[in-house]
Amino acid sequence: MDNEVWRLETGWLAGYTEDRELIRRIKRYKLKKGWIIMADYFYRGRLTAVQFKIPAVQRRVAERMFDTNVADI
């Protein structure tokens, strides 16, 4: 599974995942805490990946959930 977190703009990070269980956990627990769905990716009608907009103050939480460090792109 592919997970990434990178800096988006001042005060925000972006996160991308293809892990279905991680997508479920984020939708269940984090959407109420300021995380925003930026994009849903579908292949042949099935959800394959989701891209999230994450507040920068939750960087450590995001790094732990996505099991990766913030990339400077």
Stockholm file with secondary structure:
# STOCKHOLM 1.0

chainA/1-73         MDNEVWRLETGWLAGYTEDRELIRRIKRYKLKKGWIIMADYFYRGRLTAVQFKIPAVQRRVAERMFDTNVADI
#=GR chainA/1-73 SS CCEEEEEEETTEEEEEECCHHHHHHHHHHTGGGTCEEEEEEEETTEEEEEEEEEEGGGHHHHHHHHTSCEECC
#=GC SS_cons        CCEEEEEEETTEEEEEECCHHHHHHHHHHTGGGTCEEEEEEEETTEEEEEEEEEEGGGHHHHHHHHTSCEECC
//
